[in-house]
Amino acid sequence: MQLFPMNMPAAAVRGLRFVCLLLLAVGGLLIWPATGYAKQGAPSASNPRQQVQEAQQDCTQVVDPRMPLGLQVYGLTGQESPLFGLIQESGASWLRVHIEWFSIEPENTDPANFKWWQANRAIAAAKDGCLNIVATLEGTADWAATSGRRSPIQEQYLPEYAQFVQAIVERYDGDGVDDAPGSPVVHLWEFYNEPDFYTADDMRYGWGPSGAQYAQMLKTVYPAVKAANPQAQVVFGGVAYEWFSDEGGLFSRSFLDDAFAAGAGDYFDVMNIHCYPFPNNCMRWARGNSSGLVEKIQAVRDKMAQYGFSKPIILTETGWHSSSNHDGFASNDDIQGRRLVQLLTQALAYDMKVIIWWTLKNPQSPDPAAPGYPYDSGLVTYDPTPEKKPAFTVYRTLVERVGRAKLLRVISPAWSDNNLEAYRFRDSTTNKVFYVAWLNPIETQQSHPLVVPAWRVTVYDKHNVEQGVIHDADDGVRDARVTIPVSGDPLYIVVE
């Protein structure tokens, strides 16, 4: 999770990342699953797969996979989790979960001896809530690692890794054969989180300068994934692609070039990026005062084109925090909500197929004796019984208003001269046209007028609270035009 400021010592960052992960973990056409469950088939005595499926609970409410908004959740995701009701209430269609190879195959063995408990817990929401899943395969088995659990796999053990991958994809393909209990379905399989992570003094935490080895790994697992489930998609590990190690950061500048030059483009289906708008992270891409996400998306598309291929892109980590106690990066509930609307609207407008907010639950323990990740980036608190933060309502509102809407036009881009950023959508349910607008930088209290061609509009804030109805000043004598003052606090402007 790439949220550390540039001035944090590298050793401290690595230590916090490692502690956090330990605490939190216990073809060209993109094919999205119709549901997190296998659908029941008609009974057939001659079809063993249908015989198995007869006993499965069918989804009564299918979660639309075309609604791309989702959440990062660690550990148990099913109905026994205190987060399960919050996941459902949020309106999210997707969950991104982590699954560790080392916990499933701690010793080199056959699939019959694999220990599936951690994977079952992570994927439980597909079974219990019909959620669509992006499963991130992490944690190189100790016996196969070159250095540590995020390091490259020793070449001699790539066949064993392919065996593991084929077994897990088959287990969660919902076909009724060798399935997990309840036959939950996963179609998107991501290979390592931020594989471009790299520090010159410690190779335990990423593939970094080993982009060619990463490409070889994809080449090995790609046929295994397709053999187990032809509908499954191989997802490139979500890259930071910023804060480069040659500038004092933690990510390899050459990773994508090395992997693409080694032929990785032939062995994955979906590209994958991360974006956190710290000044020297995602905002390094910005042409103006916005988040940098729009420009970064284009930079990655250009990088793929440079190597002669194109893939759909998903955004499996983006977010912002509400923490007030970080020098230079202080925030609050209001700013977190502003960032949420900004980042997720940009991702929707620029065709990200899956968009994951990092994270549902605050990753930081409030107990000083058990510190965790330093930023309160969640939509709910860390407590055993989590409480909703204001950002939770902001997220749910964005899901309801924009999640299934159709982009009509970018009215004012992220790098506009007047800092106004605005997008026009059409609501898929009401067919009404509406705008999402804010002023950059998102923290500003200044305002700038947005002129909308309409007789009347209703304005809502980011929490979905109505702010008023604005009429055309001259009742349309000259033309239908409504002027709305827009500040850094995003607005939904519905044309009536």
RODRENRO-52046 format. One record per residue (C-alpha): residue number from 1; x negated, z negated, y negated. Coordinates in nm, 2 decimals. Layout:
  nr      x      z      y
 NUM      X      Z      Y
...
***
This chain:
  nr      x      z      y
   1   0.00   0.00   0.00
   2  -0.19   0.13  -0.30
   3  -0.10  -0.11  -0.58
   4  -0.43  -0.26  -0.68
   5  -0.56  -0.22  -1.03
   6  -0.90  -0.06  -1.09
   7  -1.06  -0.37  -1.21
   8  -1.00  -0.57  -0.89
   9  -1.32  -0.62  -0.69
  10  -1.34  -0.39  -0.39
  11  -1.40  -0.68  -0.15
  12  -1.10  -0.87  -0.27
  13  -0.88  -0.57  -0.25
  14  -0.99  -0.50   0.11
  15  -0.93  -0.86   0.21
  16  -0.58  -0.87   0.05
  17  -0.49  -0.54   0.21
  18  -0.60  -0.66   0.56
  19  -0.42  -1.00   0.52
  20  -0.11  -0.82   0.40
  21  -0.10  -0.58   0.69
  22  -0.15  -0.86   0.94
  23   0.13  -1.07   0.78
  24   0.38  -0.79   0.76
  25   0.33  -0.63   1.10
  26   0.43  -0.87   1.41
  27   0.77   2.39   1.25
  28   0.81   2.52   0.90
  29   1.18   2.41   0.91
  30   1.23   2.05   0.87
  31   1.49   1.92   1.12
  32   1.65   1.59   1.02
  33   1.83   1.38   1.27
  34   2.21   1.36   1.25
  35   2.21   0.99   1.33
  36   1.98   0.70   1.45
  37   2.16   0.70   1.78
  38   2.19   0.96   2.06
  39   2.54   1.09   2.05
  40   2.76   1.04   2.35
  41   2.82   1.34   2.57
  42   3.11   1.43   2.79
  43   3.08   1.26   3.14
  44   2.91   1.47   3.40
  45   2.82   1.35   3.74
  46   2.56   1.63   3.77
  47   2.38   1.54   3.44
  48   2.17   1.22   3.47
  49   2.10   1.22   3.09
  50   2.47   1.21   3.02
  51   2.53   0.94   3.28
  52   2.28   0.72   3.10
  53   2.44   0.81   2.76
  54   2.79   0.71   2.88
  55   2.68   0.35   2.84
  56   2.54   0.38   2.49
  57   2.72   0.25   2.19
  58   2.80   0.55   1.96
  59   2.76   0.54   1.59
  60   3.09   0.49   1.41
  61   2.94   0.56   1.07
  62   2.67   0.82   1.06
  63   2.41   0.78   0.79
  64   2.35   1.12   0.62
  65   1.99   1.22   0.68
  66   2.01   1.46   0.39
  67   2.04   1.16   0.15
  68   1.66   1.11   0.11
  69   1.64   0.76  -0.03
  70   1.50   0.48   0.19
  71   1.31   0.16   0.20
  72   0.99   0.02   0.36
  73   1.07  -0.27   0.60
  74   0.82  -0.46   0.82
  75   0.89  -0.64   1.15
  76   1.24  -0.67   1.29
  77   1.49  -0.42   1.13
  78   1.79  -0.47   1.35
  79   2.10  -0.69   1.32
  80   1.92  -1.01   1.41
  81   1.70  -0.97   1.09
  82   1.80  -1.15   0.77
  83   1.73  -0.81   0.60
  84   1.98  -0.61   0.81
  85   2.28  -0.67   0.59
  86   2.08  -0.60   0.28
  87   1.96  -0.27   0.42
  88   2.31  -0.17   0.48
  89   2.43  -0.29   0.14
  90   2.15  -0.10  -0.04
  91   2.29   0.24   0.08
  92   1.95   0.35   0.20
  93   1.96   0.63   0.46
  94   1.60   0.60   0.57
  95   1.36   0.32   0.68
  96   0.99   0.35   0.70
  97   0.84   0.12   0.97
  98   0.50   0.05   1.11
  99   0.41   0.05   1.48
 100   0.07  -0.06   1.60
 101  -0.10   0.12   1.89
 102  -0.31  -0.19   1.96
 103   0.00  -0.40   2.02
 104   0.15  -0.15   2.26
 105  -0.17  -0.07   2.46
 106  -0.41  -0.36   2.40
 107  -0.61  -0.24   2.71
 108  -0.65   0.11   2.82
 109  -0.37   0.16   3.07
 110  -0.08   0.38   3.19
 111   0.25   0.40   3.00
 112   0.42   0.20   3.28
 113   0.22  -0.10   3.15
 114   0.28  -0.05   2.78
 115   0.41  -0.35   2.58
 116   0.70  -0.21   2.37
 117   0.84  -0.53   2.20
 118   0.68  -0.46   1.86
 119   0.80  -0.10   1.85
 120   1.15  -0.20   1.97
 121   1.18  -0.45   1.69
 122   1.06  -0.20   1.42
 123   1.30   0.07   1.53
 124   1.60  -0.16   1.59
 125   1.78  -0.04   1.28
 126   1.82   0.31   1.43
 127   2.01   0.15   1.71
 128   2.20  -0.12   1.52
 129   2.27   0.06   1.19
 130   2.23   0.43   1.26
 131   1.94   0.44   1.01
 132   1.70   0.74   1.00
 133   1.34   0.63   1.07
 134   1.00   0.74   0.95
 135   0.77   0.57   1.21
 136   0.41   0.52   1.10
 137   0.18   0.50   1.39
 138  -0.10   0.26   1.28
 139  -0.36   0.03   1.43
 140  -0.61   0.20   1.65
 141  -0.65   0.02   1.98
 142  -0.97  -0.19   1.97
 143  -1.11  -0.02   2.28
 144  -1.07   0.32   2.12
 145  -1.17   0.25   1.76
 146  -1.50   0.37   1.61
 147  -1.51   0.06   1.39
 148  -1.18  -0.12   1.31
 149  -0.81  -0.09   1.36
 150  -0.77   0.17   1.08
 151  -1.08   0.36   1.16
 152  -1.10   0.70   1.34
 153  -1.04   0.71   1.71
 154  -1.35   0.78   1.93
 155  -1.33   1.14   2.04
 156  -1.35   1.05   2.41
 157  -1.03   0.85   2.38
 158  -0.82   1.12   2.20
 159  -0.66   1.22   2.54
 160  -0.55   0.86   2.58
 161  -0.41   0.85   2.23
 162  -0.21   1.17   2.31
 163  -0.08   1.00   2.62
 164   0.04   0.71   2.41
 165   0.20   0.94   2.15
 166   0.38   1.14   2.41
 167   0.52   0.82   2.57
 168   0.64   0.67   2.24
 169   0.80   0.99   2.12
 170   0.98   1.03   2.46
 171   1.09   0.67   2.44
 172   1.27   0.72   2.11
 173   1.41   1.07   2.15
 174   1.76   0.96   2.26
 175   1.78   1.20   2.55
 176   1.87   0.93   2.81
 177   1.55   0.97   3.01
 178   1.28   0.70   2.98
 179   1.45   0.58   2.66
 180   1.43   0.24   2.49
 181   1.74   0.02   2.53
 182   2.03   0.18   2.34
 183   1.85   0.51   2.30
 184   1.75   0.49   1.93
 185   1.63   0.82   1.79
 186   1.32   0.88   1.58
 187   1.23   1.24   1.47
 188   0.96   1.17   1.20
 189   0.63   1.04   1.33
 190   0.36   0.97   1.07
 191   0.00   0.93   1.17
 192  -0.17   0.65   0.99
 193  -0.10   0.50   0.65
 194  -0.32   0.62   0.37
 195  -0.58   0.78   0.60
 196  -0.79   0.87   0.30
 197  -0.88   0.50   0.25
 198  -1.25   0.46   0.23
 199  -1.53   0.24   0.10
 200  -1.89   0.33   0.15
 201  -1.99  -0.02   0.26
 202  -1.71  -0.07   0.52
 203  -1.56   0.19   0.75
 204  -1.31  -0.04   0.93
 205  -1.02   0.04   0.71
 206  -0.96   0.41   0.70
 207  -1.06   0.77   0.80
 208  -1.20   0.83   0.46
 209  -1.48   1.09   0.49
 210  -1.37   1.18   0.84
 211  -1.11   1.43   0.74
 212  -1.23   1.68   1.00
 213  -1.19   1.41   1.27
 214  -0.83   1.34   1.14
 215  -0.76   1.71   1.18
 216  -0.89   1.70   1.54
 217  -0.66   1.40   1.61
 218  -0.36   1.60   1.48
 219  -0.46   1.89   1.69
 220  -0.46   1.67   2.00
 221  -0.13   1.49   1.93
 222   0.08   1.78   1.80
 223   0.15   1.94   2.14
 224   0.21   1.59   2.29
 225   0.48   1.53   2.02
 226   0.65   1.86   2.08
 227   0.64   1.83   2.46
 228   0.82   1.49   2.44
 229   1.08   1.60   2.18
 230   1.08   1.96   2.04
 231   1.29   1.83   1.74
 232   1.03   1.57   1.64
 233   0.82   1.63   1.33
 234   0.45   1.55   1.29
 235   0.40   1.39   0.95
 236   0.06   1.38   0.78
 237  -0.04   1.03   0.69
 238   0.08   0.93   0.34
 239  -0.23   0.99   0.12
 240  -0.31   0.81  -0.19
 241  -0.51   1.11  -0.33
 242  -0.63   0.91  -0.63
 243  -0.85   0.61  -0.73
 244  -1.14   0.79  -0.57
 245  -1.44   0.60  -0.42
 246  -1.69   0.80  -0.63
 247  -1.52   0.64  -0.94
 248  -1.52   0.29  -0.80
 249  -1.19   0.32  -0.61
 250  -1.09   0.30  -0.25
 251  -1.00   0.66  -0.14
 252  -1.20   0.96  -0.04
 253  -1.18   1.25  -0.28
 254  -1.27   1.50  -0.01
 255  -1.04   1.38   0.26
 256  -0.77   1.65   0.21
 257  -1.02   1.93   0.17
 258  -1.20   1.82   0.48
 259  -0.89   1.79   0.69
 260  -0.73   2.12   0.57
 261  -1.06   2.31   0.60
 262  -1.08   2.19   0.96
 263  -0.74   2.35   1.04
 264  -0.50   2.05   1.00
 265  -0.24   2.27   0.85
 266  -0.15   2.42   1.19
 267  -0.09   2.08   1.34
 268   0.16   1.90   1.12
 269   0.51   1.98   0.99
 270   0.56   1.75   0.69
 271   0.32   1.66   0.41
 272   0.33   1.31   0.28
 273   0.21   1.14  -0.04
 274   0.21   0.80  -0.22
 275   0.25   0.72  -0.59
 276   0.22   0.40  -0.79
 277   0.21   0.45  -1.17
 278  -0.09   0.23  -1.25
 279  -0.30   0.40  -1.53
 280  -0.59   0.49  -1.30
 281  -0.38   0.56  -0.99
 282  -0.08   0.80  -1.00
 283  -0.08   0.81  -1.38
 284  -0.42   0.98  -1.37
 285  -0.23   1.30  -1.29
 286   0.01   1.27  -1.59
 287   0.01   1.53  -1.86
 288   0.21   1.30  -2.09
 289   0.33   0.94  -2.09
 290   0.53   0.95  -1.77
 291   0.44   0.82  -1.42
 292   0.22   1.11  -1.30
 293   0.44   1.17  -0.99
 294   0.57   1.52  -1.09
 295   0.22   1.64  -1.16
 296   0.08   1.49  -0.84
 297   0.35   1.66  -0.63
 298   0.24   1.99  -0.78
 299  -0.13   1.92  -0.73
 300  -0.06   1.86  -0.36
 301   0.14   2.17  -0.33
 302  -0.14   2.36  -0.50
 303  -0.39   2.21  -0.25
 304  -0.19   2.33   0.05
 305  -0.16   2.67  -0.11
 306  -0.54   2.68  -0.16
 307  -0.57   2.66   0.22
 308  -0.30   2.92   0.29
 309   0.00   2.71   0.40
 310   0.31   2.53   0.26
 311   0.49   2.23   0.40
 312   0.79   2.02   0.28
 313   0.67   1.70   0.12
 314   0.80   1.34   0.16
 315   0.71   1.04  -0.05
 316   0.67   0.74   0.18
 317   0.55   0.49  -0.08
 318   0.64   0.45  -0.44
 319   0.73   0.14  -0.63
 320   0.67  -0.11  -0.91
 321   0.67  -0.48  -0.94
 322   0.84  -0.76  -1.13
 323   0.54  -0.99  -1.15
 324   0.46  -1.14  -1.49
 325   0.13  -1.30  -1.41
 326  -0.11  -1.00  -1.38
 327  -0.33  -0.93  -1.68
 328  -0.30  -0.57  -1.79
 329  -0.02  -0.51  -1.54
 330   0.24  -0.77  -1.63
 331   0.60  -0.67  -1.56
 332   0.94  -0.82  -1.53
 333   1.28  -0.75  -1.37
 334   1.38  -0.51  -1.64
 335   1.06  -0.30  -1.63
 336   1.08  -0.28  -1.25
 337   1.43  -0.14  -1.27
 338   1.32   0.11  -1.53
 339   1.04   0.23  -1.31
 340   1.27   0.25  -1.01
 341   1.51   0.49  -1.18
 342   1.22   0.69  -1.32
 343   1.02   0.74  -1.00
 344   1.32   0.80  -0.76
 345   1.49   1.04  -1.00
 346   1.17   1.24  -1.04
 347   1.12   1.25  -0.66
 348   1.48   1.37  -0.61
 349   1.45   1.63  -0.88
 350   1.13   1.77  -0.74
 351   1.26   1.81  -0.38
 352   1.11   1.52  -0.19
 353   1.28   1.53   0.15
 354   1.24   1.15   0.21
 355   1.17   0.90  -0.06
 356   1.07   0.54   0.04
 357   1.07   0.25  -0.21
 358   0.79   0.01  -0.13
 359   0.93  -0.24  -0.04
 360   1.26  -0.40   0.04
 361   1.13  -0.75   0.05
 362   0.87  -0.91  -0.18
 363   0.55  -0.91   0.02
 364   0.40  -1.21  -0.16
 365   0.46  -1.56  -0.02
 366   0.54  -1.81  -0.30
 367   0.34  -2.07  -0.11
 368  -0.01  -2.10  -0.27
 369  -0.14  -2.21   0.07
 370  -0.03  -1.88   0.23
 371  -0.09  -1.61  -0.03
 372   0.00  -1.25   0.05
 373   0.02  -0.93  -0.14
 374  -0.02  -1.00  -0.51
 375   0.27  -0.80  -0.66
 376   0.65  -0.87  -0.63
 377   0.74  -0.51  -0.55
 378   1.05  -0.58  -0.34
 379   1.42  -0.55  -0.42
 380   1.48  -0.89  -0.27
 381   1.28  -1.22  -0.27
 382   1.04  -1.33   0.00
 383   1.25  -1.63   0.10
 384   1.37  -1.69   0.46
 385   1.71  -1.60   0.33
 386   1.62  -1.33   0.08
 387   1.80  -1.32  -0.25
 388   1.88  -0.99  -0.43
 389   1.67  -0.92  -0.74
 390   1.82  -0.72  -1.03
 391   1.63  -0.41  -0.89
 392   1.85  -0.43  -0.58
 393   2.16  -0.33  -0.79
 394   1.95  -0.07  -0.97
 395   1.85   0.09  -0.64
 396   2.21   0.08  -0.50
 397   2.34   0.24  -0.82
 398   2.08   0.52  -0.80
 399   2.17   0.58  -0.44
 400   2.54   0.61  -0.53
 401   2.50   0.82  -0.84
 402   2.20   1.05  -0.76
 403   2.12   1.02  -0.39
 404   2.36   1.30  -0.29
 405   2.38   1.48  -0.62
 406   2.26   1.84  -0.68
 407   2.00   1.90  -0.95
 408   2.12   2.16  -1.20
 409   1.83   2.16  -1.44
 410   1.53   1.97  -1.57
 411   1.64   1.93  -1.93
 412   1.33   1.77  -2.06
 413   1.02   1.75  -1.84
 414   0.79   1.45  -1.79
 415   0.53   1.58  -2.04
 416   0.78   1.67  -2.32
 417   0.64   1.65  -2.67
 418   0.90   1.40  -2.78
 419   0.86   1.19  -2.46
 420   1.22   1.24  -2.37
 421   1.27   1.29  -1.99
 422   1.61   1.41  -1.88
 423   1.77   1.57  -1.57
 424   2.11   1.73  -1.52
 425   2.29   1.68  -1.19
 426   2.63   1.75  -1.03
 427   2.80   1.47  -0.84
 428   2.87   1.59  -0.49
 429   3.19   1.38  -0.46
 430   3.36   1.41  -0.80
 431   3.20   1.75  -0.90
 432   3.13   1.60  -1.24
 433   2.81   1.69  -1.43
 434   2.59   1.39  -1.54
 435   2.25   1.33  -1.69
 436   1.98   1.08  -1.61
 437   1.76   1.02  -1.91
 438   1.49   0.79  -2.05
 439   1.21   0.78  -2.30
 440   0.84   0.77  -2.20
 441   0.65   0.55  -2.18
 442   0.92   0.36  -1.99
 443   0.83   0.03  -2.16
 444   0.91   0.16  -2.51
 445   1.19   0.01  -2.72
 446   1.21   0.32  -2.94
 447   1.47   0.59  -2.90
 448   1.52   0.96  -2.93
 449   1.84   1.16  -2.94
 450   1.96   1.36  -2.64
 451   2.22   1.63  -2.73
 452   2.47   1.70  -2.45
 453   2.71   1.99  -2.46
 454   3.04   1.80  -2.40
 455   3.36   1.69  -2.57
 456   3.32   1.33  -2.43
 457   3.07   1.14  -2.22
 458   3.07   0.79  -2.06
 459   2.74   0.61  -2.07
 460   2.62   0.37  -1.80
 461   2.31   0.16  -1.78
 462   2.08   0.14  -1.48
 463   2.29  -0.15  -1.33
 464   2.60   0.08  -1.35
 465   2.75  -0.12  -1.64
 466   2.95   0.10  -1.88
 467   2.80   0.11  -2.22
 468   3.07   0.30  -2.40
 469   3.24   0.64  -2.44
 470   3.10   0.88  -2.70
 471   3.31   1.17  -2.84
 472   3.20   1.49  -3.01
 473   3.17   1.39  -3.38
 474   3.38   1.67  -3.52
 475   3.62   1.70  -3.23
 476   3.47   2.03  -3.14
 477   3.55   2.21  -3.46
 478   3.21   2.37  -3.46
 479   3.11   2.32  -3.10
 480   3.12   2.06  -2.82
 481   2.81   1.84  -2.87
 482   2.76   1.47  -2.81
 483   2.44   1.29  -2.92
 484   2.32   0.99  -2.73
 485   2.02   0.77  -2.84
 486   1.79   0.73  -2.53
 487   1.53   0.46  -2.51
 488   1.29   0.36  -2.23
 489   1.58   0.20  -2.05
 490   1.73   0.48  -1.84
 491   2.09   0.59  -1.88
 492   2.35   0.77  -1.67
 493   2.55   1.00  -1.90
 494   2.87   1.13  -1.73
 495   3.04   1.43  -1.88
 496   3.42   1.37  -1.88
***
